[in-house]
Amino acid sequence: MTVDLDMLPEEAKKALEQFKEFQISEFNDSGANGYVMIGRHNVLRKDVAIKIYFHEENEIDQEPAIIASINHENILKVYDARKVEENCSFYMMQAANGGDLFSFSERFHLSTALSHRLLCQLLSGLSALHCKEKNLVHRDLKPENLLIHNDTIVIADFGSVRRVDDSTGQAPASKHSILYRPPESFGDTAFFDFTSDVYQTGIIGYLLFGGSLTNDLLQHLSKRELKDLDKIKEAGGDYEVSVFINSCIEKKTKSGKLLNWNTIPFYIPNKVKRVLKTAVSSHDKRYRNVSEFLSELAKVKAGLPDWISDNESYELRNWKGNDYLLTENNGSVIMKKKRSSNNNYRVDNSVKAESFASAYQILKNNIGLP
Amino acid sequence: MLFEKLRLRGVFVKWYVGCPGKSSWQIGKSNMVVSGIFLKANGARIITLTGSKDNHSLIAPKFNKLTLPKNPTQDDVEVFTQAFKAYCADNSVDKVVVNRRTTSGQGAGGAGTFLIEGVLLATSTASIDFIHPATVRATDKREGDKKTEKPGTVDLGKAYDFAYEGLS
């Protein structure tokens, strides 16, 4: 992809002037507070990204300093940081070849094993932020802020990171990304702590294992709320509309009804759902830290079937040496089977059903799935 | 020995001479955090203590078991490692004390404990000490009454014994 340099914003042009070694190939201005340029560093001979961001005058933002202080394979690496103007800086970081988790999951079907691995990696990276020496909370964990590089998750976007107060164990609440905000981040006594990051990670786990959560806020409103919204639109302005939508999302979050667990595919074992549900439950019932969450995930890893689906067929890979494929044939669902080491599937008549869910139940009983 | 004391012009000067497995911030820390791990079959029972032998308390009592499945895959080992490292980071564990495996005879350890021991040795960010069960028995005779926080279950009790040995 070629980028027209003349079309770039002034700040991006100035950053490029400072970095003659950088050869731009992609420009992204979808971020809320800046731009990202992806390209090649000709001296380092590797793909890098430059993030340009805005901040208060005469104030160097904390973001690159935080990233540079942490050395963990699941935390973004920063190579350089400089100032462009009084209120604008940029830093150079590793480029992720898989893009962000949101686009990655749109482009690829994720297997159960990969989803589990990515979730564990995310928690592992978080532990580096939460450790006693750092005492930091991320506060804005969402698929758009997580990068995928060589099938490994990398935590990015540290603009919302805050230090937790030693005495209270809390940090101020963040108002970013309302869908991912935990219940305790709303109201007059709003706060964020380590379990708030656990909550956001739980939502990411829900998405990784196939749960559905649309970014279109209006779709989260009930019919009655939509009617009320129409009345507000007639009477008030954009601000009132946005306040009303936020209050509806807040209500759903606090009542624990934001996530629809029925959207999780039928092949995800209940023990995995239980772990995720605990992670996104109310503040006092949640895992207290990432290690508790990780130890539960380690427990459910044993005997976790490795399913992958493209919505037209469902494949179970390497279950006791065999691969199974549920697919549609002439209006009914049939099963094909092969040894994991072989290439060709053969039809197995032991499973035949009207739907994928009922075919799965038969298969589950036949081969003893959890 | 971490420091050598030198007397220069009547004043003691401390020289840091290094200690494998420890970073400089850990040295001189008053309240060490010690994890005791009892390896049995394909699991690790974990108890973490802070304080001293005379006065100590339990940390993170909810997290007390980590298992590595039989015939583990790379993924299994990775998850085990991540969980253990996150536990050490969350609780600022300074030292890990593990039971010394018997390599021969009737009570010889199996493949599961052997694998877990290898994973811990290869990945632990905290220093690892091995304690022989005979040392624990000797401590029980000498100062068993100081073990006030000992859990009721046998395996966790053993993990507690190892953590206790690591306290100063």
Interface residues (C-beta under 8 A of the other chain):
Chain A: A113 H116 R117 C120 Q121 L123 S124 L126 S127 A128 H130 C131 K132 E133 R288 N289 V290 S291 E292 L294 S295 L297 A298 K299 K301 A302 G303
Chain B: W25 A60 K62 F63 K65 L66 T67 P69 D75 D76 E78 V79 F80 Q82 A83 K85 A86 Y87 A89 D90 N91 S92
